[in-house]
């Protein structure tokens, strides 16, 4: 019997799909997935997965997705994973030098990595607020740490994830007053074997290149055991705190 539900946003990512696969093994946990492309879920055996497709991640589309979410059923959501993010694509690459910095690339990376997760949090907060403890995890990165920046470069990506961290920390202060059941987590998965990290895996030691299944298992263990303390946590895949 399903008692609570997990919500995965940006559910088409490799890590998101691994999280979903593990959630499906829990008979007491329902699953809701949101993405622009949910074709990967058509092959999954569990037809009870609730799927919400969005045309884009603009504010109006997010709002409509949350309305659809509230109409799914009345089983409380106890876990949310926001997996949206970009490091590179056909139009942009992480900057190695100041000369590589681009206004257009910066705006795109900032929108995807910082703005979109906050829009989801804004729209979801009224739905999640209640008596049921709920962890809300957003994928951040260790390179967002200002105090741990010793290599430089990657201006847009670092800035976007640092901005995300600051907004999560700020939101946690507000939620500690008005939504005490919600715990915010900024999560660094480590270097995971996904398309996002593929161009940068060459110098990664074999024991530091993780599978998505491993990262999903680590994250679910962290979420299961973390305290509902009214603060934002910035954690790596081991559950260890990272300096903001």
C-alpha positions as CSV (number, residue, x, y, z in Angstrom):
1,X,0.0,0.0,0.0
2,X,1.4,3.4,-1.0
3,X,1.8,5.7,1.9
4,X,3.9,8.6,0.5
5,X,5.1,9.7,-3.0
6,X,8.4,10.7,-4.6
7,X,8.5,13.5,-7.1
8,X,11.3,13.6,-9.7
9,X,11.6,16.8,-11.8
10,X,13.9,16.7,-14.8
11,X,13.2,13.0,-14.7
12,X,14.8,12.2,-18.1
13,X,18.4,12.6,-16.7
14,X,20.5,9.5,-16.2
15,X,20.6,10.0,-12.4
16,X,16.9,10.7,-12.2
17,X,16.1,7.5,-14.0
18,X,18.3,5.6,-11.6
19,X,16.5,7.2,-8.6
20,X,13.2,6.3,-10.2
21,X,14.2,2.7,-10.7
22,X,15.1,2.3,-7.0
23,X,11.9,4.0,-5.9
24,X,9.9,1.4,-7.8
25,X,11.3,-1.3,-5.5
26,X,9.5,0.3,-2.5
27,X,5.9,-1.0,-2.3
28,X,5.0,1.8,0.0
29,X,6.3,4.7,-2.2
30,X,4.5,6.1,-5.2
31,X,6.3,7.8,-8.0
32,X,5.6,11.0,-10.0
33,X,7.9,12.1,-12.8
34,X,8.0,15.4,-14.7
35,X,10.1,16.1,-17.8
36,X,9.9,17.4,-21.3
37,X,10.7,13.9,-22.5
38,X,9.3,10.9,-20.6
39,X,9.9,8.2,-23.3
40,X,12.4,6.4,-21.1
41,X,9.5,5.6,-18.7
42,X,7.4,3.8,-21.3
43,X,9.6,0.8,-21.0
44,X,9.3,0.6,-17.2
45,X,7.1,-2.2,-16.0
46,X,5.2,-0.2,-13.4
47,X,2.2,1.4,-15.1
48,X,1.2,3.2,-11.9
49,X,4.0,5.8,-12.4
50,X,2.3,9.2,-12.7
51,X,3.8,11.1,-15.6
52,X,3.5,14.8,-16.3
53,X,5.0,16.1,-19.5
54,X,5.9,19.8,-19.8
55,X,6.6,21.7,-23.0
56,X,9.4,23.8,-21.4
57,X,10.5,25.0,-18.0
58,X,9.0,28.5,-18.2
59,X,7.0,29.7,-15.2
60,X,3.6,29.1,-16.8
61,X,4.5,25.5,-17.7
62,X,5.8,24.9,-14.2
63,X,2.6,26.3,-12.7
64,X,0.5,24.1,-15.0
65,X,2.5,21.0,-14.0
66,X,2.0,21.7,-10.3
67,X,-1.7,22.0,-10.9
68,X,-1.7,18.6,-12.7
69,X,0.3,17.3,-9.7
70,X,-2.3,18.3,-7.2
71,X,-4.9,16.4,-9.3
72,X,-3.0,13.1,-9.2
73,X,-4.2,12.0,-5.8
74,X,-4.1,13.1,-2.2
75,X,-1.2,10.9,-1.1
76,X,1.5,13.2,0.5
77,X,4.9,13.8,-1.2
78,X,7.8,13.0,1.1
79,X,10.7,13.3,-1.4
80,X,11.4,15.7,-4.2
81,X,14.4,15.6,-6.5
82,X,15.0,18.5,-8.9
83,X,17.5,17.2,-11.4
84,X,17.5,19.9,-14.1
85,X,21.0,21.3,-14.9
86,X,23.4,22.1,-17.7
87,X,27.2,22.2,-17.9
88,X,27.7,22.2,-21.7
89,X,25.7,21.7,-24.9
90,X,26.2,22.3,-28.6
91,X,26.3,26.1,-28.0
92,X,28.3,26.4,-24.8
93,X,31.3,25.0,-22.9
94,X,32.7,25.7,-19.5
95,X,35.0,28.7,-19.7
96,X,38.8,28.1,-19.3
97,X,39.7,31.8,-19.6
98,X,38.1,35.2,-19.2
99,X,38.3,35.6,-22.9
100,X,35.8,32.7,-23.2
101,X,33.1,34.3,-21.1
102,X,29.9,35.0,-23.0
103,X,26.9,37.0,-21.9
104,X,24.5,34.7,-23.8
105,X,26.0,31.5,-22.4
106,X,26.0,33.0,-18.8
107,X,22.3,33.8,-19.1
108,X,21.4,30.4,-20.4
109,X,23.4,28.5,-17.7
110,X,22.1,30.8,-14.9
111,X,18.5,30.3,-16.1
112,X,18.7,26.5,-16.2
113,X,20.8,25.9,-13.1
114,X,19.6,28.6,-10.7
115,X,16.3,30.1,-11.9
116,X,14.4,27.0,-12.9
117,X,14.9,25.1,-9.6
118,X,13.8,28.1,-7.7
119,X,10.6,28.4,-9.8
120,X,9.8,24.8,-8.9
121,X,10.4,25.4,-5.2
122,X,8.2,28.5,-5.3
123,X,5.3,26.7,-7.0
124,X,5.7,23.5,-5.0
125,X,6.0,24.9,-1.5
126,X,2.2,25.3,-1.0
127,X,1.7,21.7,-2.1
128,X,4.4,20.3,0.1
129,X,3.7,22.3,3.3
130,X,1.9,20.2,5.9
131,X,2.4,17.5,8.5
132,X,4.4,15.0,6.3
133,X,8.2,15.5,6.5
134,X,9.5,16.3,3.0
135,X,13.0,16.5,1.8
136,X,13.6,18.6,-1.3
137,X,16.9,17.9,-3.0
138,X,18.4,20.1,-5.8
139,X,21.5,19.0,-7.7
140,X,24.3,21.5,-7.0
141,X,28.1,20.9,-7.4
142,X,31.2,21.2,-5.3
143,X,32.5,23.9,-7.7
144,X,29.8,26.1,-6.3
145,X,31.7,26.4,-3.1
146,X,33.3,29.9,-3.0
147,X,35.8,28.9,-0.2
148,X,36.8,25.7,-2.1
149,X,37.6,27.4,-5.4
150,X,41.3,26.8,-6.0
151,X,41.4,26.2,-9.8
152,X,39.3,29.0,-11.3
153,X,37.6,28.8,-14.6
154,X,34.1,27.6,-15.3
155,X,32.7,31.0,-14.5
156,X,29.1,30.6,-15.6
157,X,28.7,27.1,-14.1
158,X,30.3,28.0,-10.8
159,X,28.3,31.2,-10.6
160,X,25.0,29.5,-11.4
161,X,25.4,26.8,-8.8
162,X,26.7,29.3,-6.2
163,X,23.6,31.4,-6.8
164,X,21.4,28.3,-6.5
165,X,23.1,27.5,-3.1
166,X,22.5,31.0,-1.8
167,X,18.8,30.9,-2.8
168,X,18.4,27.5,-1.2
169,X,20.0,28.7,2.0
170,X,17.8,31.8,2.0
171,X,14.6,29.8,1.2
172,X,15.4,27.4,4.1
173,X,15.4,30.3,6.5
174,X,11.9,31.3,5.3
175,X,10.6,27.7,5.3
176,X,11.9,27.2,8.9
177,X,9.1,29.7,9.9
178,X,6.3,28.8,7.5
179,X,6.9,25.2,6.3
180,X,8.8,23.4,9.0
181,X,8.2,20.0,7.5
182,X,10.4,20.8,4.4
183,X,14.1,20.1,4.4
184,X,16.2,21.6,1.6
185,X,19.4,19.8,0.3
186,X,22.0,21.0,-2.2
187,X,23.6,17.8,-3.4
188,X,26.9,17.2,-5.1
189,X,26.8,13.8,-6.8
190,X,30.5,13.6,-7.6
191,X,31.7,12.9,-11.1
192,X,29.0,10.5,-12.5
193,X,29.2,8.7,-15.8
194,X,26.6,10.7,-17.6
195,X,26.6,12.8,-20.8
196,X,27.1,15.9,-18.6
197,X,30.5,14.8,-17.4
198,X,31.5,12.8,-20.5
199,X,33.9,15.4,-22.0
200,X,35.7,15.8,-18.6
201,X,36.2,12.2,-17.5
202,X,39.7,11.8,-19.0
203,X,41.6,12.7,-15.9
204,X,39.1,11.3,-13.4
205,X,40.5,8.2,-11.5
206,X,38.4,5.1,-12.1
207,X,37.4,4.9,-8.5
208,X,36.1,8.4,-8.6
209,X,33.9,8.0,-11.7
210,X,30.6,6.8,-10.3
211,X,27.7,5.0,-11.9
212,X,24.3,6.7,-11.7
213,X,23.0,3.7,-9.7
214,X,25.6,4.2,-7.1
215,X,24.8,8.0,-6.8
216,X,21.1,7.3,-6.6
217,X,21.7,4.8,-3.8
218,X,23.9,7.2,-1.9
219,X,21.4,10.0,-2.3
220,X,18.4,8.0,-1.2
221,X,20.3,6.9,1.9
222,X,21.2,10.5,2.7
223,X,17.6,11.6,2.3
224,X,16.3,8.8,4.4
225,X,18.5,9.6,7.4
226,X,18.8,13.4,7.3
227,X,17.4,15.4,10.2
228,X,14.5,17.9,9.6
229,X,16.4,20.8,11.2
230,X,15.1,23.8,9.4
231,X,18.4,24.5,7.6
232,X,19.7,24.0,4.1
233,X,22.4,21.3,3.8
234,X,25.1,21.3,1.2
235,X,26.3,17.7,0.9
236,X,28.4,15.5,-1.3
237,X,27.7,11.9,-2.3
238,X,29.1,10.6,1.0
239,X,26.7,12.8,3.0
240,X,29.6,15.0,4.1
241,X,29.1,18.8,4.4
242,X,30.7,21.1,1.8
243,X,31.8,24.6,2.8
244,X,29.5,27.1,1.3
